[in-house]
Amino acid sequence: MSGPGEYQEMAASVPPALKAITLTHVRYHRGDRVGLFLAWVSLVPVFISLGGFVSHFMFRRELQGICFAAGLLVSQVLNELIKHSVAQSRPASCELLETCDSHGWPSSHAQYTFFFATYLSLFVLRRSPASRVMAAFTWPLAFLTMLSRVYLGYHTVPQVFAGAVVGLVFGAIWYWFANTILAQYFPMIEESAIGRWFYIKDTSHIQDVLKFEYDNARAARKKVATD
């Protein structure tokens, strides 16, 4: 009958057949509170994608938000293409983090958050002060994401800076593309059968959407009360 030692030797000699999806698999040193905080910061792209854009499409159905989300997807595809072309290794700590089978330049997390901050900032530039204040908070979050990827050992400093630059530049390019080229087709999409079926709309021409919806909701409630 084989003992525990023999099983351990067999496990060490056989390559693992299973591989984990590391999308939310972020490691930090036990007892390190800064590491714990930055590990949560490192999950910001997941929160934005699942909590932000999925709920935005479900409840808002706005074309500008759909273009924003599409830009983030294209940005991540671009990131993978660059990574595979450059094929730069991650830092030595990747062995412990189980990320050595993926490339590190540029950082996808940094690229994601800087794309998000750039696009959102440009979009709210001519909108209400409250919207601009909200967008301003995305920049510290983007820099914290850069810090988290270096602190936790997933990337080197040049890798996160490269991701930040690509995200910032591509975010500006995509904003221009969405609001000059794609925006021409927004009215056609709104009036299409699919647009009417899914209640897809464009509110980018309204300066303060929150106030607009608030005023219309109050007016509708007053009308119901008087009918």
N, C-alpha and C positions, 0 to 999 in steps of 0.2 A: 504494500500500500504506500503510495507516495505521500511524503510529508510536505509541510508548508514551504520548506526551503527549496524543494524540487520544483514546486509550482511557481515560485518566484523566479527561479533560474529559467524555466520554460517561458514565462511571460516576458522576461528580459530579452530572450533570444528571438522571439517572434514579433515582427512589426505589428503595431496596432492596426486592426481592421476598421476601427470606428474613428470618426473624426467629428469634433464638435463644431457647431456653428458659433462663431465668436462675435456675432453682432451685439449681444448684450453680455458677453462673457468678459468682464473687466476685473483684473486682479489687483490687489494692493496688499501691503504688508499688514498683517494682523496687529491691531493696536495703534496703527498710524492714523490719527484722526484727519490729518491733512490729506493723506492718501485716500481715505474713505470719502471725504468731501469731493476731491478731484475725480474719483471714480464715478460718482454720480454726475458730475459736470461732464465727464466723458460720454455719458449717455444722452446728452442734449440732442444730437441728431435723431436719435430714436424717438424721443419725446415729441420733437417738432414734426417728424414724419407721421407717426401714428396718432398722437394726440392732437396735433395741430391741423395738418392738411386733410387727414381722413375725416375728422369732425367738421372741418371747414366745408368740404365738399358735401357732406351729408346735410348740413343745416344752412349753408349759404349759397352754394351752387354759383359762385361768381367766376367769371371768365378770367379775371386778373389773378385770382388765387389758383386756378387751374394752370395758367401759364407759369406762375411762380413755382408750383410743384413740378411741372414738366421741366423747367430749367434746372431744378435741383437734381432731377433724374439724369438729365443730359450731362450735368456737371460731374456726377458720379461715374458715368460711363467714360467721360473724358479722363477722369482720374485713373480708372483702371487701364485705359489705353496707354497713358503716360507711364504708369508704374511698370507695365509689362515691357514697354519700350526701353526704359532706363534700367530696369531690373536692379535697383540698388537695395542692398540688404538692410534689414532693420538692425538696431543696436544689439550687442551681445546678450542683453537681458531677454531677448525674444525667446530664448530656449526655455526659460522658466515660465514664460507667458504663453507658450504654445502658438507663437505667431511667426515662426521662422520660415514657414512655407509660403508666406506672402511678402511682397515687396513693400518698401517703406517710403519711397520718394515719388510723389509728394504725399503728405499726410491727408487721407480722405476726410478725417474729422475736421481738421483745420480748414480744408477747402470748403467743406459743407457749411460750416458756421460763418465763414467770411463771405461766401456767396449769399447766404441768408441775410446777413447784416447789411451788405452792400445793396442788394435788390430792395430790401424793405426801406432802407434809408432814402434811396432815390425815389421810391414810390410815394413816400409821405412828405417829401421835401416841400411841396406846395399845398399840403393839407393842414389840418388843425394842429395847434400847438400840442395838444394832448397826444396826437399820433406821433409827432416828432419826438416827444419825450419817451414814448414807448419804444420807438426804434432805437433811441440812444442807448437803451439798456442792452441791446443785442451785442454791442461792441465789447464791453467788459466780459460778457459771456463768451464771445469768440476768442478773446485773449486768454481767458481761463481754460478754454478747451485746448488751446495750444500748450499751455503750461501743463495741463493734466497729462497729455500724451507723452511729454518729455519726462515729467516727474514719475509717472508710473512705468516708464521704461519701454514704451511701445515705439517711440520714435526718437530721432536725434533732433537737435535744434535746427539744423539746415532743412530737415525734412518737413517740420511743421511750418517753417517760414515759407518754404516753397509752396506748401498747400495753401497758406494764407494769401500769397500773391496770386496764385492761379484762381482761387475763389473770388478774390476782389476784382481781378480783371475780367474774368468770365461773367461775374455777376453784373458788372456794368454793361458788358456787351449784350448779355441776354435781356437786360432791362430795355436797352435801346431796341433790340430786335422785337421784343414783345409789344412795346408801346409805339412803334413806328410801322412795322411790317404786319405783325399779327393783329394789332388793334383795328386795322382796316376791315377785318373780316368779323369783328365782334357783332355788329348789327345783323349780318347775315346768319351767324350762328344762333343768335337770340331768336330770330324769326323762323328758323328751320324747324322741321317736325321734331327732331331730337331735342333741340333747345326748348321748345314748348313742352315737350313730354316730361323732361327732367327739370323744368323751371330754371334753366340756366340763364343767367343775366349778367349784365355789365354795369357796375356802379362806379367805375373809375372816373367818370365825368362829374360825379358828385363830390364836392370838396370835403364835406363832413358827413359821411354816411351814417354815423351814429346819431347825430342830431336829426338828420333827414328821417331816419326810421323812427326815432323817438317822437318827432312831431306828427308823423303820419299815424303812428299807433295811437297817440292821444286823440287825434282828430277822428279816427275810426271808432274809438271807444265812446266818444261824445256823440257821434252819429247814432251808434247803437242805442245809447241811453235815451236819445230823444225820439227814436222811431217807435 
